[in-house]
Amino acid sequence: MTEVWKTALNQGLSPELHAMHRSIDFDWVLWPYDLSGSRVRMHMLRKVGLISEADFETIQTGLDSLETELKQAVHQPQDRDEDVHGWLERLLCEKVGPIGANLHTGRSRNEQVLLDVKLFLVDQVHQWIQHMHRLTQQLAGLEQAAGETLLPAYTHLQRAQPIFLHQYWAAHRVTWQRRLDQLLAFFQRLRKECPMGAGAINASTLPLDYAFEAKMLGFEHASVSPLATVSLRSEWLEFSGLAVHWMLEVSRLLEDLILWNTREFGFLRFNNTVTTGSSMMPQKRNPDLCELLRGKVSTALGHYNGLLALTKNLPMGYMKDLQEDKPMLFGICAQLDAFFVALPAILDGLELQAETMIQAAGDPSLLATDLMEFLLAKGVPLRQAHHQVAEWVYQASSHPLGLPGVAKAALPDLPEDFFEPIRSCRARLRPQT
Ligand code: ARG
């Protein structure tokens, strides 16, 4: 085994216990970030005079060749490796000898893991922002293409009032834009504080220049509280919360699309590039991708809950419980990636059935509220108007001309186009400032 902590005090774990205890199986993906952190640490140690120029050169050259080899997948973690930090230290020492262990001078894995994940999150958030820009543009495209197509808006999954299709898309665009704004603000904050400087729990007695290290790593300043840095996973929770929040919002769009695609609604057909068939029923065209993404929201939500639960009641300080955080965080990132692959294709593959939507929106009873408001404008008290219209709707079910017939008989001054849903929708649009 290559446990970096093995000494006379700790003889090392049995192979079975080591296998259960190690994190290399999932944290090896952090190697590019761990390597960047080590490079910068060497620059800082040279600056403060804690390593010689010759050792610095040897280590940087070793790190260069290690990086090339890792990119070419020359090295795989071995069972004996415990985590990404020890793995890279071992690989470097195999190249340059024991001076490779200088990577760890004044440094602890407790802060190192925070730095690695922070740099990883910066990349993740950056990519997510790019995807969100594209996705909100895609929604804006659907909004524009909708023209004046109408459909019913639903409350309690019952037809409520007509609405423009572009308003439906705008609802999602506005919602996603809010998430994007939060993400942009989070990205700025993420790059302020560098975790380095925390040490294991209270920095180091060595004359280390943490400010220099933070700047070189692209942050504004070093850790402001060593204890807070190694104890908390606040930014991970914030990232996960944001991800799950957005996914929950997307799940509501997916749910609508799945419903609209049913024969019962008939508002939508999916292009056959995003549907799948059944192994038994030849006629099927299933919206699997939407359903799968909907399921992935539940998986991500489970990971998020797991992360929250993990930090509850932990004493301040680094506790090994926290090793369990990475599979959950990475799990959320994997679900997000699935969204970035499938969501654009789903939105591209919508064949909206405008005729069916318009027909459904033409149900005159959807304008019962308009009728009530017509009475209100004439000075009829609200409850009286509400009851009157309910009575007309009741009578309409047995009237050959339906609600328009009943209403026009009672209100001769009702405008001709009153029961045109487009009139109602246009009247409801408000300037957006
Ligand atoms: N593998 C550990 C983790 O994921 C790294 C930090 C280890 N620190 C320690 N004191 N054992 O949390």
Boltz pocket constraint, residues with backbone or C-beta under 6 A from the ligand:
constraints:
  - pocket:
      binder: B
      contacts: [[A, 23], [A, 27], [A, 82], [A, 83], [A, 109], [A, 110], [A, 113], [A, 318], [A, 319], [A, 320], [A, 322], [A, 323], [A, 324], [A, 326]]
      max_distance: 6.0
